[in-house]
Amino acid sequence: MTAFYLAKSGRKPLVLERRPIVGGCATSEEFAPGYRAWVMSDRSEPGHIGNPSAATAEKGEALFRHFAAGVAAYLERVVAWNGKEWDA
C-alpha cells in the first residue's frame, strides 16, 4: 500500500519481497488442497501472531473493544447506505 501511494504521488518506489510470494507480510495461500486462507509471515506453528507470552487480559480487552468499534462503525455505514454510493 505504501508503495502504491508513493507511486501515485510521482515517486518511483522499489518494492522487494522477502518471500517468493508477492503480497508482503500478509497473503492468501493454499494451506491444504482446495483451502485458501490469509497467512501472515510472522505466524507461529500453532497459529499465534507475535509473542503470545506478552499477552494479557487487559490487552485482549483493548483489542476486542477496538475491533468491535470498527465492526460497529462498518455496520452503521451499511445500514445508512443508499444502495448506490457509500459517501452520499
TACORBEL-V775226 format. One line per field, one symbol per residue. burial: # if it has 24 or more other C-alpha atoms within 12 Angstrom, else .. A space follows every 10 residues. Layout:
burial=???
//
This chain:
burial=.......... .......... .......... .......... #......... .......... .......... .......... ........
//
